[in-house]
Amino acid sequence: MDIRLVTEEDFNEILSLQLQLEATENHFDDNLKKRCYQTNRGKEKLKNRISDSNNIFYVAVDKEDKIVGFVDGNIPNDEWWYKDTVAYLQHICVDEGCRRKGIATLLLKKFERTAKEKGASYIRLLAFHNNRQAISFYKKNDFIEYSTYYNKKLK
Protein backbone atom coordinates (compact mmCIF):
# COMPACT_ATOMS: atom_id res chain seq x y z
CA MET A 1 0.00 0.00 0.00
CA ASP A 2 1.37 3.38 -1.01
CA ILE A 3 0.41 6.53 0.91
CA ARG A 4 1.02 9.68 -1.11
CA LEU A 5 -0.07 13.29 -1.33
CA VAL A 6 -3.32 13.92 -3.18
CA THR A 7 -3.25 15.47 -6.65
CA GLU A 8 -5.97 17.23 -8.60
CA GLU A 9 -6.08 14.22 -10.94
CA ASP A 10 -7.38 12.16 -7.99
CA PHE A 11 -10.65 14.12 -7.88
CA ASN A 12 -13.03 11.49 -9.32
CA GLU A 13 -11.75 8.68 -7.11
CA ILE A 14 -11.81 10.93 -4.04
CA LEU A 15 -15.35 12.02 -4.91
CA SER A 16 -16.46 8.38 -5.03
CA LEU A 17 -14.98 7.77 -1.58
CA GLN A 18 -16.41 11.04 -0.25
CA LEU A 19 -19.88 9.87 -1.33
CA GLN A 20 -19.36 6.63 0.63
CA LEU A 21 -18.33 8.66 3.68
CA GLU A 22 -21.30 10.96 3.24
CA ALA A 23 -23.71 7.99 3.11
CA THR A 24 -22.21 6.63 6.34
CA GLU A 25 -22.45 10.00 8.07
CA ASN A 26 -26.11 10.33 7.05
CA HIS A 27 -26.86 7.34 9.28
CA PHE A 28 -25.55 9.28 12.28
CA ASP A 29 -27.04 12.73 11.65
CA ASP A 30 -30.45 13.20 10.06
CA ASN A 31 -29.73 16.90 9.52
CA LEU A 32 -27.08 16.21 6.87
CA LYS A 33 -28.08 16.71 3.26
CA LYS A 34 -28.02 13.57 1.18
CA ARG A 35 -25.71 13.41 -1.83
CA CYS A 36 -24.53 17.00 -1.30
CA TYR A 37 -21.12 16.16 -2.79
CA GLN A 38 -22.88 15.38 -6.08
CA THR A 39 -23.96 19.01 -6.36
CA ASN A 40 -21.81 21.60 -8.09
CA ARG A 41 -21.21 23.31 -4.74
CA GLY A 42 -20.14 20.04 -3.11
CA LYS A 43 -17.78 19.20 -5.96
CA GLU A 44 -16.28 22.68 -5.77
CA LYS A 45 -15.74 22.32 -2.02
CA LEU A 46 -13.96 19.00 -2.58
CA LYS A 47 -11.80 20.48 -5.35
CA ASN A 48 -10.84 23.31 -3.00
CA ARG A 49 -9.85 20.84 -0.27
CA ILE A 50 -7.69 18.92 -2.73
CA SER A 51 -5.96 22.00 -4.15
CA ASP A 52 -5.47 23.85 -0.85
CA SER A 53 -1.75 23.70 -0.10
CA ASN A 54 -2.47 24.45 3.58
CA ASN A 55 -4.36 21.16 3.95
CA ILE A 56 -2.79 17.87 4.89
CA PHE A 57 -4.32 15.47 2.35
CA TYR A 58 -3.08 11.95 1.62
CA VAL A 59 -4.47 9.06 -0.39
CA ALA A 60 -3.91 5.32 -0.05
CA VAL A 61 -3.19 3.64 -3.39
CA ASP A 62 -3.34 -0.14 -3.88
CA LYS A 63 -1.23 -2.36 -6.16
CA GLU A 64 -3.55 -1.68 -9.11
CA ASP A 65 -2.99 2.08 -8.65
CA LYS A 66 -6.55 2.57 -7.38
CA ILE A 67 -7.22 5.03 -4.57
CA VAL A 68 -8.79 3.06 -1.73
CA GLY A 69 -8.74 5.65 1.03
CA PHE A 70 -7.93 9.19 2.05
CA VAL A 71 -7.32 11.41 5.05
CA ASP A 72 -7.44 15.17 5.18
CA GLY A 73 -7.31 17.98 7.66
CA ASN A 74 -5.51 21.20 8.43
CA ILE A 75 -3.59 23.30 10.90
CA PRO A 76 -5.25 26.71 11.22
CA ASN A 77 -2.86 29.58 11.68
CA ASP A 78 -5.37 31.91 13.33
CA GLU A 79 -6.07 30.11 16.61
CA TRP A 80 -4.31 32.49 18.94
CA TRP A 81 -6.13 31.23 22.06
CA TYR A 82 -4.30 27.88 22.23
CA LYS A 83 -0.81 27.79 23.64
CA ASP A 84 0.04 24.70 21.54
CA THR A 85 -0.73 24.20 17.86
CA VAL A 86 -3.70 21.98 17.03
CA ALA A 87 -4.20 20.01 13.81
CA TYR A 88 -7.76 19.14 12.84
CA LEU A 89 -8.44 15.81 11.18
CA GLN A 90 -11.49 16.50 9.03
CA HIS A 91 -12.08 13.25 7.12
CA ILE A 92 -10.76 9.73 7.01
CA CYS A 93 -12.32 7.25 4.64
CA VAL A 94 -11.49 3.79 3.33
CA ASP A 95 -13.40 2.11 0.51
CA GLU A 96 -16.02 -0.27 1.90
CA GLY A 97 -14.43 -3.23 0.13
CA CYS A 98 -10.98 -2.54 1.58
CA ARG A 99 -11.74 -2.05 5.26
CA ARG A 100 -10.21 -3.97 8.16
CA LYS A 101 -6.85 -4.20 6.38
CA GLY A 102 -5.01 -1.47 8.33
CA ILE A 103 -5.40 1.22 5.66
CA ALA A 104 -7.08 3.73 7.97
CA THR A 105 -4.29 3.25 10.49
CA LEU A 106 -1.64 3.88 7.81
CA LEU A 107 -3.44 7.05 6.74
CA LEU A 108 -3.86 8.23 10.33
CA LYS A 109 -0.19 7.64 11.17
CA LYS A 110 0.90 9.57 8.06
CA PHE A 111 -1.41 12.44 9.05
CA GLU A 112 0.03 12.39 12.59
CA ARG A 113 3.64 12.49 11.36
CA THR A 114 2.94 15.36 8.98
CA ALA A 115 1.00 17.33 11.59
CA LYS A 116 3.88 16.93 14.03
CA GLU A 117 6.43 17.98 11.36
CA LYS A 118 4.32 21.10 10.76
CA GLY A 119 4.44 22.01 14.44
CA ALA A 120 1.20 20.55 15.82
CA SER A 121 1.18 19.24 19.37
CA TYR A 122 -2.38 17.89 19.24
CA ILE A 123 -4.81 16.41 16.77
CA ARG A 124 -8.52 17.03 17.19
CA LEU A 125 -11.42 15.47 15.38
CA LEU A 126 -15.15 15.19 15.65
CA ALA A 127 -16.85 11.79 15.74
CA PHE A 128 -20.56 11.13 16.01
CA HIS A 129 -21.36 9.84 19.51
CA ASN A 130 -23.19 6.83 18.04
CA ASN A 131 -20.49 5.87 15.53
CA ARG A 132 -19.07 3.12 17.70
CA GLN A 133 -16.76 1.81 14.96
CA ALA A 134 -15.04 5.18 14.52
CA ILE A 135 -14.82 5.79 18.27
CA SER A 136 -13.27 2.37 18.78
CA PHE A 137 -10.75 3.07 16.00
CA TYR A 138 -9.70 6.40 17.48
CA LYS A 139 -9.40 5.00 21.00
CA LYS A 140 -7.31 2.12 19.66
CA ASN A 141 -5.03 4.79 18.19
CA ASP A 142 -4.61 6.58 21.54
CA PHE A 143 -7.17 9.36 21.10
CA ILE A 144 -9.07 10.32 24.23
CA GLU A 145 -12.48 11.89 24.56
CA TYR A 146 -11.81 15.59 24.83
CA SER A 147 -15.06 17.47 24.61
CA THR A 148 -18.76 16.92 24.13
CA TYR A 149 -20.97 18.74 21.65
CA TYR A 150 -24.63 19.25 22.47
CA ASN A 151 -27.34 19.69 19.88
CA LYS A 152 -30.92 20.89 20.26
CA LYS A 153 -33.47 20.90 17.48
CA LEU A 154 -35.51 24.06 17.57
CA LYS A 155 -39.24 23.65 17.11
Residue pairs with C-beta under 8 A, 6 or more apart in sequence:
1 60
1 61
1 62
1 68
1 103
1 106
2 60
2 61
3 58
3 59
3 60
3 61
3 106
3 107
3 110
4 58
4 59
4 61
5 57
5 58
5 59
6 14
6 50
6 57
6 58
6 59
6 70
6 72
7 50
8 47
8 50
8 51
10 50
10 59
10 67
11 46
11 47
11 50
13 59
13 66
13 67
14 46
14 50
14 59
14 67
14 70
15 37
15 43
15 46
17 67
17 69
17 70
17 93
17 94
17 95
18 37
18 46
18 91
18 93
19 35
19 37
19 38
20 93
20 95
20 96
21 91
21 93
22 32
22 34
22 35
22 36
22 37
25 32
25 128
26 32
26 34
28 128
28 130
28 131
29 128
36 42
37 43
37 45
37 46
49 55
49 57
49 72
49 90
50 57
52 74
54 74
54 75
54 77
55 72
55 73
55 74
56 71
56 72
56 73
56 74
56 75
56 87
56 111
56 114
56 115
56 118
57 70
57 71
57 72
58 70
58 71
58 72
58 107
58 110
58 111
58 114
59 67
59 69
59 70
60 67
60 68
60 69
60 70
60 94
60 103
60 106
60 107
61 67
61 68
62 68
62 98
68 94
68 95
68 98
68 103
69 92
69 93
69 94
69 95
69 98
69 103
69 104
69 107
70 91
70 92
70 93
70 107
71 89
71 91
71 92
71 93
71 107
71 108
71 110
71 111
72 89
72 90
72 91
73 87
73 88
73 89
73 90
73 91
73 111
73 115
73 123
73 125
74 87
74 88
74 90
75 85
75 86
75 87
75 88
75 115
75 118
75 119
75 120
76 86
76 88
79 85
79 86
84 121
84 122
85 118
85 119
85 120
85 121
85 122
86 120
86 121
86 122
86 123
86 124
87 111
87 115
87 118
87 120
87 122
87 123
87 124
88 123
88 124
88 125
89 108
89 111
89 123
89 124
89 125
90 125
92 104
92 107
92 108
92 111
94 103
94 104
94 107
104 137
105 141
108 141
111 123
112 123
115 123
123 143
124 146
125 138
125 143
126 149
127 134
127 135
127 138
128 134
129 135
129 148
